[in-house]
Amino acid sequence: MLSFLVAAIFLQVPDTVRIFDSPATEALVVRTIEATGEIPSDLIDYRAEVHTTMQLSIAADTLGVADLPATVDELVSEVRWNRMGDLHQEVLGHRTRVLVPLPYTLATIYESVWVIPHLYGTRIYTPLGGPPALNPFSAAGPQYYRYAADDTIRIRLPDELLTLVPINVRPRVDPGRADYRLVVGTFYLDVDRAPVARARVGFAGPDRVLPRTLGQIETFIELENGLWEGRYWLPFRQRRDIFFESRLLG
């Protein structure tokens, strides 16, 4: 039923921009949509202990000058998630180092959950309560994105040979006119199981690429999942980089 729905969506979109770079890419993306477009019915909930480092650094635009660490926060927290959409994060321990006199550190200004619970479903939920983005591997994804595959990666595990295909995803419509927030980046798909094993993404600006305007916040999110019970790709390591240019600081 889902395959028919995806095919119908493809036919409704004016093919002004090619959706897939090859039939093989199309087949893998359709499989991934079928496998991850909805949260697996038997994935009920999980609990995780999270170790976090938050670092605020000042980077000069002069060549040869290294980033200057300003503050470092180290936290231990517990995250609980369930398929009904509940996500709770409780900080259990917090240590701070202030290396440059500042009135705040990153951890002192965060009041929302900073983890992304998973890459299943129709949305990618951003940290700190930001608006969610349309998941490229939801049923509506091909309406808004184009997909291109890179060279296959193979990783030898104790029990199997894991095969991943990097899929580069770009908006095929103007993000400013889209119904949803859109992403740009690379998703690594598990060929055997189809779900996303890893992703490095940012949020698309009006020109369909990452914004680089003075004063514009630029965010990259790197999500590395772990294979649990040989069935579910769930968060293992996450990194968020935020860049902000300032005329005051240079």
N, C-alpha and C positions, 0 to 999 in steps of 0.2 A: 504493500500500500504506500509506504514511504517513498519507494523508488518511483512510483507513478507520480506522486506529489512533486518530487524534485524535478522530474521530467516536465511536468506541466508548468512549473515555475520558469524553467529554462525557456519554454516556448513563449511565455508572456513578455519576456524582456527583449526589447530591440537590441539586436546583436551589433551595436556600434563599437563595442570593445570586446575582443576575444576573451572568453571566460577561462579556457584551459589552454595550456601550451601543447598538449598532446592527449590522445585518447587514453593512454596509461594514467596520466595525471587525473583525468576526469573519472576514471574507474575507481582510483584510490580515494579521491575526495568524496564521491558518492557513497562508498563503503563507510568512510569516516562519519559522514552525516547520518547514515543509518545507525551507526554504533554509538554515537555520542550526542546526537541532536536532542536526546532526552536523557535525564539522569537514569542510570540502570535501576530497574525496579527493585533489585535485591541489595542495592547500596543504601542502607538505612541511615547510618550516622557514623561519626568517628570522633575520637579524642586524640589530641596531639600535644606534646610538649615542645615549645618553640623557644629557640635561643636566637636572640636578635642583637645585632650591632647597628646603631644609627650614628653616622658620622657626618658632621657639617664641616666642609672644607672650603677654603677660598682659593680659587684658581686664577692667577694673573694671566692676562692675554699676551704677556711678553714671553718670547721663546726662551727656553732654558731655565725657567723658573718653575720649581715644583709646586704642587698643591700644598697649601698650608692648612694642616688640621686645626680646627677651632674648638670643636666639642666632640666628645665621644660618649654615647650612652650604650650600656650593655644591659639587656633585660632577659629574664626568663618568664615565660607566660604559658598558660594552658588555653588551648583553643578547642572548642566543642562546636560541631556542625551536625545538622540533621537535614534530611531531604525535604522537610517542610519549609526550609528557607531560613531557619534559625542559625545564627552565627554569633558565638560569644567568645570573647578573649579576655582573660583575667591575668593581670601582671602579678607574678609571685615574688619577683626580686628585681631590683634596679640599682645599677651603679653608674655614676657619672664622673667624667673627667673633663674639666674646662681648661683648655690650653691657651685660648685667647679670650680676654674679658668680653663677654657677651651677656645680655640680660636673660637669655633663654638657651635651652638646648632643644634638639628635635623632639625628644621624648616628652618634654614638659609642655609642648604645644599640641601633641597628638591626643585627641579625645575619642577617636574611632578605631575600629579594628583595622590593622594594616596588612592582613594576610588576604590572599585570594583563595577561596576554599576549594576550587576545582575548575576544570576546563570542560565539564559536561554542560549540556543544556544550550539554551538559545542566547544567553548573555555571558559576557565576561565582566564579572563584578570587580570594579577597581578598588584599591585600598582607600581608606579614610572617607568612605561614603560618597565618592565621586559618582557621577552618572555612569551606568553600565554601558558597555559597547556591544554591538552586535557580533556574536561569535561567527567567524567565517565558516564554521562547520556545523551551523544550524541549517534547517531546511531553507531558510530565506537567504543564506549566505551567497549563493551564486547570483542573486539579484543585485548584489552590491559590490562583490569582490571578483578579482581575477586571480588565477592560480598558476604558478610555474614551479616545476620540480627541479631540484639540484641533484648532484650525484648521491647515490645511495651510500649509507653508512652502516657498517656491520660491527657489532660489539659482541665479543665472546663472554658469555656468562657461565657460571658453573653447570647449569642444567640445559642451556639452550644457546643458540646463536640468534641474537636480537638484530633485526633489520629495520632501520629507520630511513625514511625518505624525507628530506627537508622540502617543504612547500613554501615558496615565497608568496605572500598574500599582499595585494594592493587594491585599493578601492577602484572600481570601474565606473563610479558615478561621483559627482561633486559632493564631498562630505558636507558642505554647507547646505545642500538641498536634500540630504538624506533624512529619513525618518529616525535614524539612530546614529549614535556616535560610532565612528568606524576606526579600525586599527590598520596599521601597516607593520609588517614584520615577517618572521620565519617561524613556521610550525613544523616540528619533527613528528611524523606519523609512524606509529608501530604498524608495519605492513601486515603482520599476522593477526593482530587483534583490532586494528584500525584506529583506536583512540590516539589522542595527542600525548606524546611522551615528554615534549619539551617545547617551549616557545620563548621567543624574544621579540617583544612588540612595543610599539609606541602608538600614539593617537594621531590620526591623520589631520593635517591642517587643510585649509581651503584649496591648496594646489595638489592635494592627494599624496603629499609626502609629509615628513615630520617638520613641524614649524621651526624656523630658525630666525625669527624676527627679534630684534633687540627689545628686551623687556618681556618676551614671550617665554613662559615656562615650558621646558622640553622634558618629557618624561619617557624613560625606557623601563620596561618591566621584563625581567627574565624569570621564567618559571621552569624549574626542573622537577619533574614528577618521579615518583618511585613506584615500582610495580608491586602491588600488595596482593597477596594470596594468588598470584599469577593471573589476576583478572582485572584489577582496577588500577588505573594510573592516577595517583593522588599526590598532593604536595609533599615534596621532600626538601627542596631548597628554593628560596625565592629571593630575588634582589630587585630593588627599585632605585634607579638613578634619576635624580632631578637636577637639571641645569637651568640656571637663571642668569641672564646677562644684566649687568647694572652699569649705568654711566657713572654712578657714584664710586663704585669699587673698581671699575675697569674690567 
